[in-house]
Each structure stands twice: as C-alpha cells, then as structure tokens.
Amino acid sequence: MKTYVVNLPQSVDRRAAMEKQLARFPELEAEFVPAVDGRAMSEEEVRAAFDVQRARAYYGRDLTRGEVGCTLSHVRCYKRIAEGADRVALILEDDADLGTRLPDLAPLEAMLSRTRRPTVVLLSGHYWYWPGFRRELKRVFCAYYTHSYLINRPAARLLADHFARPFHLADNWIHVRRQGVQVLAVRPHWINQISTDATSTVGDASTVQNMRGLVKKNLSWGQLAASYYEGLMRKVLKRAGMYEGD
C-alpha cells in the first residue's frame, strides 16, 4: 500500500526511527513527504497559504505556526494522492508507533477502493462515535489526531480542493465530515503516537495548550452554539461507552 510519511527534512532522527519501523512492514510502500515548517514561514507566506482571518473567526484565536504547518503538510499529501494513480493511501506522521505487528490493511484498502464516496478511516484513537454500523469499524462523530489514517482518492481530491487555502486544523474531523467525507475509525484503534504534541517536530511547544481549544469569548453566537453542541455530544457519547481512548 502506498504510504506517505510526513517528516520535517531537518528531523533526521525521526526519519531514521520511522525507516526502522517501516522495514518491518514491506507491504507499506513508503514515501517521505517534506513537512511544512510553519515556524519558518513569514507572515506573508502564512497569509498566502492559510486563511488567517477565517481561522480566527472559527477558533476565536490565532492558530500557532505549528498548527498551520501541520495542516499544510497534510494538504501536500492530499494533492499527491489526488494527482497520483493509487486509489487508497496510508498517511502517517513521523511519530506514529506502528508496533511489532500491524493488522491486515487489505480489507480496508479493498473497501476504500470500491466506494466512490470520499472516505477516511482513522487508525488512531481519541474519537467519539455513533452507535451501530460495524463491530470493528465505527462512524466517527468527532476525533483528534492525524498521525495515522487511510484515505481514498475521492476524499483526497475533495480535501485537496477544499484545503486550497485552509482555515482549520488538519485534525478537525467534524469539519472534514461537513465537507462530505465519510469519517470512519477502527475499534480498537491500531496505532498510537511515540511522542506528545509538546515534543512534535512539526508542531510547537504552545500547541499542546492550544491545539484543540477555542477562545469562546471571541466566537460568534453561531460558532459558540456549535461548540456547546459538540461538547455536549462528546459527553453523551462517552457516557454511553462510545468513545475510543488514546
């Protein structure tokens, strides 16, 4: 399976560690994608690539450069998939922990290849899901993390177009769903992260405090209502046992 690994060119230790992991899985045809280092971008470059004004209205704050870089890095992957020949691809970040044994991806690859519906399957945890669907595959309501997921070409094309000048975080899967992408997740999840957000080379130290946060006092009434609804649904689903942890 074609696999894109997001990695900052200067993070040679991360790349070496990831290559060591990937050597255990010859079925993964890995290609390293140079990550966007948002911290190295000028203000003009950020504004050209990212809709800063809409992001501020959506989150009630300015996104960190690490958040911007992370999102733009995943956009690079979407464009490669959209323009390539592969029907399905796996996207990994360079801090994904593949473990000693990776479950068989072939059934998911076949499913994603067959459907014309834009679809993503998260292999990570920390998601809330709706009841029903399948025992081992869940329909996601809300999720965080972008360190490991499968994506088909219809979804990559849709997101490459939508993310032409993004305004939201790469792991805002609720927003991705609203664009018409079906977001599913394996349960139990398969892949964790080796590191935390605080030590991520793509992010930055402040991201751990701000990555998922909204500054509610700066939100419009509509955005504020949406945030309370999403928070309520997360509590309800978690209490009902429909939450997959890290």
C-alpha positions in Angstrom: 0.0 0.0 0.0 1.2 3.5 -0.9 2.2 5.2 2.4 3.1 8.9 2.8 5.1 9.8 5.9 5.1 13.4 7.0 8.5 14.5 8.2 10.4 17.7 8.5 13.6 17.5 6.4 15.8 18.5 9.4 14.3 15.8 11.6 16.7 13.2 10.5 16.5 11.2 13.8 12.7 10.9 13.3 13.1 9.8 9.8 15.7 7.2 10.7 13.4 5.9 13.5 10.5 5.7 11.1 12.5 3.9 8.5 13.5 1.3 11.1 9.8 0.8 11.9 8.8 0.6 8.2 11.4 -2.0 7.5 9.3 -4.4 9.5 6.4 -3.9 7.1 7.4 -4.4 3.5 3.8 -4.2 2.4 4.0 -0.5 3.0 5.4 1.4 0.1 6.7 4.4 1.9 7.4 7.9 0.6 8.6 10.6 2.9 6.8 13.9 2.3 8.7 17.1 3.4 6.5 18.7 6.1 5.8 22.4 6.1 7.6 24.1 8.9 5.1 26.9 9.8 7.6 28.4 12.2 9.9 29.2 9.3 7.2 30.9 7.3 7.0 34.7 7.0 3.7 36.4 7.8 3.1 37.0 4.1 3.7 33.3 3.3 1.3 32.2 6.1 -1.4 34.5 4.8 -1.0 33.4 1.2 -1.3 29.7 2.2 -3.7 29.9 5.1 -6.9 31.9 5.6 -5.9 33.5 8.9 -9.0 35.7 9.2 -11.4 32.8 8.9 -9.4 30.7 11.2 -9.5 33.4 13.9 -13.3 33.6 13.5 -13.7 29.8 13.6 -11.4 29.2 16.7 -11.6 32.6 18.4 -7.8 32.9 18.4 -4.8 32.9 16.1 -3.5 29.4 15.2 0.1 28.6 16.1 2.6 28.3 13.3 3.0 24.6 14.2 -0.8 24.1 13.7 -0.6 25.9 10.3 2.4 23.8 9.2 0.8 20.6 10.3 -2.3 21.3 8.2 -0.4 22.4 5.2 1.7 19.2 5.4 -1.3 17.0 5.2 -2.6 19.1 2.2 0.6 18.1 0.4 -0.3 14.5 0.9 -3.8 15.0 -0.4 -2.5 16.7 -3.5 -0.1 13.8 -4.2 -2.9 11.2 -3.8 -5.3 13.3 -5.9 -2.8 13.6 -8.7 -1.5 10.0 -8.5 -2.7 6.6 -9.6 -3.3 5.0 -6.2 -6.9 4.6 -5.2 -6.1 4.4 -1.5 -3.1 5.6 0.6 -2.0 5.5 4.2 -0.9 8.8 5.8 1.5 8.6 8.7 3.3 11.3 10.8 6.8 10.5 11.8 5.9 10.0 15.4 3.4 7.1 14.7 4.1 3.9 16.6 3.4 1.0 14.3 4.2 -1.6 17.0 5.5 -5.0 16.2 2.6 -6.3 14.3 0.3 -4.2 12.0 -3.2 -5.7 11.4 -4.0 -6.6 7.8 -4.9 -3.5 5.9 -6.1 -5.3 2.8 -9.8 -5.5 3.7 -9.9 -1.8 4.4 -8.0 -1.0 1.3 -10.5 -3.1 -0.8 -13.4 -1.3 0.8 -12.0 2.1 0.2 -11.1 1.2 -3.4 -14.6 0.0 -4.2 -16.6 3.0 -2.9 -16.9 6.2 -4.8 -17.8 8.0 -1.6 -15.0 10.2 -0.2 -13.9 8.2 2.9 -11.2 8.3 5.6 -10.5 5.6 8.1 -8.7 6.6 11.2 -6.3 4.1 12.7 -5.7 6.2 15.8 -7.7 6.6 19.0 -9.2 9.5 20.8 -12.5 9.6 18.9 -16.2 9.6 19.7 -18.5 7.5 17.5 -22.2 6.9 16.7 -23.9 3.7 17.7 -24.3 0.9 15.2 -22.5 0.5 11.9 -20.0 -2.4 12.4 -18.4 -4.0 15.4 -14.9 -3.3 14.3 -15.5 -0.1 12.3 -17.2 2.9 13.7 -18.8 6.1 12.2 -17.0 9.0 13.8 -18.7 12.0 15.3 -15.6 13.8 16.5 -11.9 12.9 16.6 -8.4 14.3 17.2 -5.0 13.3 15.8 -3.7 12.9 12.2 -0.8 10.6 12.8 -2.3 7.6 11.1 -5.3 7.2 8.7 -6.3 5.7 5.4 -7.8 7.9 2.7 -9.3 7.1 -0.7 -8.7 9.2 -3.8 -12.2 10.8 -3.9 -11.6 12.1 -0.4 -8.1 13.3 -1.3 -9.4 15.1 -4.3 -12.2 16.8 -2.3 -9.9 17.8 0.5 -7.1 19.0 -1.8 -9.6 21.3 -3.3 -11.2 22.4 -0.1 -7.8 22.9 1.6 -6.5 25.0 -1.3 -6.4 27.8 1.3 -7.5 26.2 4.6 -8.7 27.9 7.7 -9.0 25.0 10.2 -6.8 22.4 11.8 -5.9 19.1 10.0 -7.5 17.1 12.8 -10.8 18.9 12.8 -12.6 15.8 11.6 -16.0 17.3 12.3 -15.3 20.0 9.7 -14.0 17.3 7.3 -17.3 15.4 7.7 -19.2 18.5 6.9 -17.4 18.7 3.5 -19.0 15.4 2.5 -16.2 13.0 3.7 -17.3 9.8 5.5 -15.0 9.5 8.5 -14.7 6.0 10.0 -12.4 4.5 12.6 -11.2 1.1 13.6 -12.1 -0.1 17.1 -10.0 -0.9 18.9 -7.5 1.5 17.4 -4.3 0.2 15.9 -1.7 3.0 16.0 -0.6 5.3 18.8 2.0 8.2 18.9 5.5 7.8 20.2 5.6 11.4 21.3 3.3 14.0 22.6 2.3 17.2 20.9 4.7 19.1 23.1 7.7 17.3 21.5 6.4 17.1 18.0 8.8 18.5 15.4 6.0 19.7 13.2 4.1 21.4 16.0 5.5 23.7 18.7 5.5 23.9 22.4 2.4 26.1 22.7 0.4 23.7 20.5 -0.2 21.3 23.4 -2.2 24.1 25.2 -4.0 25.5 22.1 -4.4 22.7 19.6 -8.0 21.8 20.4 -9.0 24.9 22.2 -11.5 27.6 21.3 -11.4 31.0 22.8 -15.2 31.1 23.3 -15.4 34.8 24.2 -14.3 35.6 20.7 -16.7 33.4 18.9 -19.9 34.4 17.1 -23.2 33.2 18.5 -23.4 30.5 15.8 -19.9 29.2 16.5 -20.5 29.3 20.2 -23.7 27.3 19.9 -21.9 24.7 17.7 -19.1 24.4 20.2 -21.5 23.7 23.1 -23.4 21.2 21.0 -20.2 19.4 20.1 -19.0 19.4 23.7 -22.4 18.1 24.9 -22.4 15.3 22.3 -18.9 14.2 23.3 -20.0 13.9 26.9 -23.2 12.0 26.0 -21.3 9.6 23.7 -18.5 9.0 26.2 -21.0 8.3 28.9 -22.7 5.8 26.6 -19.4 4.0 26.1 -19.0 5.3 22.5 -15.5 6.7 22.9 -12.2 5.1 21.9 -9.3 6.4 24.0 -5.7 7.1 23.1 
